[in-house]
Every structure is written in structure tokens, then in C-alpha cells.
Amino acid sequence: MTQSNPVVLHKPDVFESKTIRLTSPMIHIGSEVQRLNPFEYVQTPRRVYLANLDALAKALLERGYLNDYIRCVEGRDSIAELLEDAFGDDWQFAKDEQGEPIFPKHRVSRKWPNQRITDLRPMIRNGMGAFYIPGSSIKGAIRTAIAYYLLKHSDQYNVPRQSRVSAIEKTLNRRLGVRGLNKYQQKFLDDELFMDSLFTDFDLRYQNKPVHSRMGPNTDFMRAIRVSDSTPLLEHTVKTTKGKKITCNIPVVAEVLVSSRFNQQDAKYRASIYAEMVRNIRTTFTITVDSEMLSWFRHSQGMKIPFTNLDELLAICQEFAQEQWDFEHDYWNVIKNNPNAKGRNLDFAEVRRFYEPEACPYSLRLGWGTGMRGTTVNLRFADELVEKIRDTCGIKAPGFEAPKSRRTVYDPKGEIKYLPGWVKLNYN
């Protein structure tokens, strides 16, 4: 007969798990690949096609065109003519010998720009080739929102003195001196200055007994938050309560404008970027807050964790989103339209209308377009210091606020209309 060990400790299941509905006008989240090669996609006047490369290679081998394909890859050339030779005018519908589509539906995007696309930036896809939003991206944005909230409410949560805004600014001004910072120092500077102190400088106690663990991932209170990947962003149609049909998760290749301003506030721009994006997003993911695990953490200097449940966590995100919203509203209301900017009509009226509401209608900002103010806590720092950080760690723009440039997206009519990254998070 086997007797159970009375010393074994069983963790109670005390957690809150919710399915979150995520909606957004437009999102781009980059992949590990910065740019697609010309042989990795094919464009027509209305569509951009990304191939299932395994199916493509098999089909070309079967038809005797594999060597021609290899030459295109080696020369970084377009494969449009090769596809027509191998499969005819209907190459978009070609399949390999096992019946696998060479250009699956979820790898086909609407082409918004009229001009030829160059330097195409891909969006992240899952193992099946479908767009999705990684849980790590959502959790990373939540982490930044928490850090911002703690720095803003330092007294309320007893943030250590050396990790408060005044101390961070003093250290940054000293470190960003004449010598500046190398790339390695830039990457880990925020961890050294305050992120480690805010998130990992904890002791663990389980059932009033100390748990010995080295400071690092095991002592990071964000262990108590789990965020799943989103469901795949597959195009589909839904009906509203009024019976109207709406198409969701529309894959597009869009022209992204990188704009800034002259000293007189007139808008100017750099060369455009072309990127895979998803329009009118509706998806879900799961977030779990383990309140039992949160209770294990005791900060070495007495700092309090600023949330105990999901409602409080989402309120923190909302407050950070509001701060970004106010900052962007002020920026766009200063910029002047420039209808004669070297052949481009830089009319930002739609962007200003987007930021008209006083209360931010979104919960968070993800992915591309967020900039240094959306992915860092820099909104807590003095403008002069943020300029210095930008000039040291990014592209120098002496005399301008940081960030100087913004990313906006042209619609199919060639009008500046969309701002990527804003998302709403809701649950029942």
C-alpha cells in the first residue's frame, strides 16, 4: 500500500481566466524576416500572392522548371514570368501533385497601392501560414503599461527611490553624455535602470515559507499573467445586430507614409514603405491572472504590485492608452497640411478626425506605428531628455521633439486615413 507524502504542497487553483475580444482598425506586427525577396511574392494590379514554397518547388520540379526557379532565387528576381510559363495565365490557382494550392487563400492580400510594390515588409504568420497576434506581443505591451503606471503613481505603490522618474532622468542624463551608449548598452539600459527593480526584485513566499530563487524570470511577477496567441486572422463575414454584413480580418498590402515636419510645422515625408497589414480585425485571445501566484511575491523594498485582478490590469492599460492618445492628439493638431510636398498631398484631416474624441476609445496599442512613446515609458520623462535618447539611440533630429516622425497608412483611394496599432479589448 502506497502512502501519500504529507509534505507535498499542492497549489490551489485561484486564477481568473477570460476570453478577450480584440478589435482594431488595422494592425501590422513584424516578423523575423525584415523584407521579402522579389522571388517570394508576386503582385498583380489587384492582389499580392505569397507562395507555399514547398508546394511551389514540388510543382516546378514536376514540370521541369526547378532550375529556372533556382536561378530566380540566386538572382533575387521576380518569378512572375516563370509562373506564367509553368502554369499558364491561371497560375494563381495552380496546385502541386498532392493537390496542395501553391497560393493558399490566406496568403493572398488585396493590393491597395496603384504603383508597383517594392521592399515589401511581411507581417508575422503562424506555423500554418496565417496572420495572428502573438501573445508575447500583447503581454509585452501590457508590461510597458504596468511600468508606466508604477512610475506615474510611485508614491501610491512605494516604488523604490532609485527607480523613480527623477532618479532615472538623472542617471540617463549622465549616461547619455559625450560618449553616449553602444548598441548593447542601449538594448539593456531600461532593465538596468528600472525594469528589473519594478518586475523581478522580489522574494517568493509560498504558504508563508520562503522559496529560494535567483532574481530573474522566476522572480518576475509577470509569471502570474498568461496571454495566449490570438486566433488566426482569417478573413470572414459577420452580421451586425441590424443585419448588415461586415468583412473582418481583411489582408492588405498597403503604402505606409513616414512623415515628419519642417521647423514651420509644414509636413514632409520620406520614401514610402509597403507592408502586409490586416484591416478591420476581429479576433480573440485568452488572458489569465493567477491571483494565488501574485500573492507569492514580496518586493525586496516593499513596492506593491498595482493590480490583483483582470479589471484592474485592463484599467492600467487604458490609462496608458489615454496618455498616448492625448500626446498624439496634440502632435497632429500642430502639423500643417502640405499639398505641395514634391508631388504628394500631405493632407492629415482624417488623422485629426480620428483623434477628435477626448476620451481614448482604445485599450492598448500593438505592433507597428506605436513608436518610442508607445513602446517605452518615455512619456514620463522630460521632452529634452527624450530628444537626447532619440538622438543617441535612434536617428538624430536636433531641435525636434521626439519622436519626430509618424507612420500613417494610405487607403485604396490614395488618401491618408489609417493609424495602425490601436486595439480594443473587451470581455463579457
N, C-alpha and C positions, 0 to 999 in steps of 0.2 A: 504494500500500500504506500502510495506517494503522498507525503505531507507537504502542504504549501508552505512557502517560506514567509513568516510573518513580517520580515524586514522589508520585503519588496514594496516599493511605493508606486501606486497607480495614479496617474494624472487624471483628475476629473475632467469631464468634457464640459467646460464652461466657455463657450465661444458664441459669437454672433456671426452668422453667415448669410449673406444676401446676394441675390442675383441683381446686378445693376444694369439698367438700360442706358446705353451710351448713344447719344445722337450728336451730330456735328454737321455743319455746312460743308466742310472739306478738311481732309487730313492728308499729310504726307509724312511718313516715318521712314527714314532712310534705311537701306540695307547695308550689309558688309561691303558690297560692291559699290564703289562711288559712282561709276559711269558704265553704261553698257557699250560694248563694242558694236560697230556697224553691222557685223555679221550675226548679232544676237537678236536683232529686231528688224521688222520690215514695216514700212509705212506706205499707206495708200492715201488718196485725198481725204478719206473719212475715218480710217482706222489705223491703229498701230498693233502689230502682231508680234508676240513673243513665242518662240517655238519651244515645244518639248524637245530638247536637244537629243535625247536618246532616240525618240521616235523619228526625228528628222534624219539622224545619222543612219539608222537602220533602213529607212525608206530610200535614201540616196544610194546606199550600198546596193540595195536590191535592184535599183535602176541604173547602176553603173556610173553614178555621179559623185561618188565619195571623194575621189581625188580632186575634183573641181572644188568641192566644199572645203577640203583641207587647204587648197591654195587661197580661197577667200579668207579663211581663218588666219593663215600666215601673213597675208597681205592686209588684214584688217579691212576687207572690202565688203560692200553690200552683197547680199545673196538674192536680191530681188530677181535679177535676170536668170540666175541658176534655178530658182524655183519655177519660173515660167518654162524653162527648157525641160525640167524634170517632170513637172506635174501639169503643165498647161495653164490656161488662163484661170482655172478654178483651184489654184494651188492652196487657197485658204482652207479648202475642205479636204485636203489630202490626208491619208492615213497610212500607217506603216502596215507591214504584212500581218500583224496581230489585230489590226483594226483600231489601233490607238490613234486618235486625232493628233496630227503634228502641231496644230494650233488650237489647243483646247479653248472653249468659250471663256473660261476665267482668265485666260492670258491675252485677251483681246480688249483693247481700250478704244474709246472714242477719241478721235484726233480733233482737238479744238482749234489749234492754230492753222491758218491757211498756208503759211510758209513751211518750208522743209525743216524738219526737226533735226537738230544736231546736239551732241553732248547730252544724251538722254540720261536722267538720273532715275534709277529704279526705286520702287518702294518695297519694303520688306514683305516677303511671302513665307507661308508655312511650308512644311515638307511636301504638301500636295500641290504647291504652286499657287495657292490662293492668297490674296491680301488678308492681313489680320493686324490687330494691335497687340503687341506683346505685353504680357502682364508686367514685365520688368520696366517697360516704358511708363506705364500707369503708376507703378509703385515708386519709380524714381521721381516723377512729378509730385506725388504725394509727399515724399521725403523732403523735397525742396520746400513745399508749402509748410510743413511742420517746422523746419529750420527757421524759415522766415517768421513764423508765428512766435516761436520761442524768443527770437531776437527782438521782436516788436514788443512782447509782453515779458521782458526779462525779470522785472520785479515780482510780478504775479507768480512766476514759476521758479523763482530763485535760481536763475541762470548764473553759473559761476562768473565772477567779475572778469576773469581773463578771457571769457568767451562772449562778452557783451560788445555791442557795436562800437563804443568808444575805444575799447582796448583793441579790437580788431582793426579799426581805422588807424590807430597809432602804429600798430605793427606793420600794416600794409604800406603806409607812407614811408616807413623806414626801409622795408624790404624792396619797395619799388624805386629805390634811389638811383644813383648813377649807374650802377652795374646791372640793374634790372634782374630778371629771372630767366633761367634756362627753361627749356620745354618740360623737363622732368619736374622742376620746382613748380611750374605753373599748374601742372596736372594735379599735384597732391597738396597744393597750398591750402585750399579750403579745409581739407581733412585735418591738417596740422593746426590751423588757426582756431577752428571752432566745431567742425562736423564730428570729429572723434569725441570731443568733450560732450557735445549735445546728445550723441546717439550711442556711444559704446563705452563710456566711462562709468560703467555700472558694475555693482556686485550682485550676485544672484543668491536668492534665498528660496528654498523650496520646503514648504511645511515647517517654516521657522528654522531650518537648518541651512548653513552656508553651503553653496555649491561652488567649488573652486574651478575657475576657468580663466584662461588668459584673455586679456582685453582684445577684442576683435569681433568677428561675426557672431561668436557665441554670446557675447555680452551686449549685442546691439538690440535695443528694444523693438526695432522693426521686424525682428523674428516673429513677433506676435501678430503681424499683419501678413496675410497671404492674398495674393492677387493672381487670378488665372489669366491666361491669354483670352482674348475676345473670341467669339465665334467667327468663322471665316466671313469676310466681307463680300459675300456673293450677291450679285445683282438680283433683285426680286421686286415684285409689285405688291403693295398693300392698299387696302381700302380704308379711308378715313371714316369717322362716325357719320359723315354726311354722304358717304358713298363714292367719294372722289378717289380715283386711283392715283397712287404716287409711286414712282420708281425710286428704289433705295439702293445704296451701295453701287453707284454708277462709276465704273472705272474710266478715267480720262487721262490723256496726256495733255497737259496744259502749259502755257507760257507763263513763267513766273518773272515778274518785274522786280528787280532790285533797285530801289530808288533812295535818294537822299535829297539834299538841298544845297543851294548856294548860300552865301552869307546873308543875302537879302530875302531868304526863305523861299525863293523860287525853286520848284522841284527840278531834280535832274536824275539821270539814271545811268546804270551800267548795262553791259550786254545781258540779254535775257538768258534765263535758264529754262530748260524743258524738263518736266518731271512727271512721273506717274503719280497720280493722286486718286483719291476716292471722294466722290461727291455725294451729298445727302446721305450721310451714314446713319444706319440703324443697326446696332449690334448689342450683344450682352456679354458680360463677364461676371465672375464671382469674386467677391471680396469677403475675407473672414478676419474678424478681430477676436483674438484669443485673450479674453479678459483675465483668465486664470494665469496665463503666461506673463501678461503685463504685470501682475502682482508680484512676480518673482524679482523684478528689477528694483534695485535701490541705488540711486546715484551716489557716487563717492563723495560729492559735495552738497548733497541734499536737493538737487534740482528735481522738480516734479514733472512727470510725463503729462502733457497737456490734454490728453483725451482718455476716456475709458470705454467708449463705445463708438459705433459707426456714425451715429448722428453727429457727435462731437468732432469726429475725424473729417467728415464732409463739410462741416461748418468751417473748419480750419482751411480747407481747400477753397471754399467760397470766398473767404476773406482775402486770401492771396490773389485769387482771380480778380476781385474788385480793385485791389491796389494796381494790378497790371492794367485793368480796364481804364481806370482814371488816368494813368500815365499815358496810355496810347491815345485816349480822347484828346488830351492836351496837345500831344505831338501833332496829330492830324489837323487840329484846328488852327495851327500856326502855319503849316505848309501851304504855299500858294500853288494853284494850278499853273501849269506851264504848257500852253497849247502849241508852242513853237520850239520844243526841245528836240532839235535835229530830226524832224520828221515824225516824232511821237507826240500824241496829245496826252499829256500827263494830267488828266482830269480825275481827281480823287473824291468827287462828290459822293459817290456810292460808299466809299470808305467812311467818310464823315457821317453819312446817314446811319451806317452800321453802328457807330459809336455814340449815337444820339441819346439812347436811354441812360439815365443817371445811374440806375442800379444795373450791375452786370448780370445778364441773364444766363451766364455760363458758370460752370463749376470748376473748370481746370483748363489748362492749355497744354497740348501734347505735340511733340514732333516738330517738324519744320515750321519756321516762321515765328517761333516764340522769342528767339534772340536771347541776348545775355541777361535781359531784365526778367525774362520768363523762366529761365532755367537756373538762375542763381538767386542769391539774396541781395543783389546789388541795389535794389530799391531802398534798402535800409541805409545805404551809405551816401555820403555827401557827393553831389554831382561832380565836383572836381576830382575826387578820388576815383569815381567810376570812369571818368575820362582817362585818368592815368592808367587804370587797369586795362582799358581798351587799347590804349596806345602801346602798352607793354606786351600784352598777351595776344592782341589781335592786329587789325590793320590800323595804322596810325592815321588820325584825322585831327591834328592840333586845332584847338579853338572851337571844336564842335562838341555838342552833348553826345553822350553815349547811351544806347547805340545810335549811330548816325543814320544807318540805312535800315530799310524795312523791306519785307517781301510781301507783295500782293500778287493776285492772280487775275489774268485776263479771262473774260468769258468768251464763248464762241463768236460773239459779235465784235470782239476786239476792245471791249470796254473793261476798265479796271474795276473789279467787282468783289472778289473774294479775298478773305483773310484766313489762311489755313491755321488749324490747330485748336480752335475754341470748341470745347465739348461740354455737353450737359450730362449730368449723372443723376439718375432717378431710380427709386425702387418703391414698391408698394409697402 
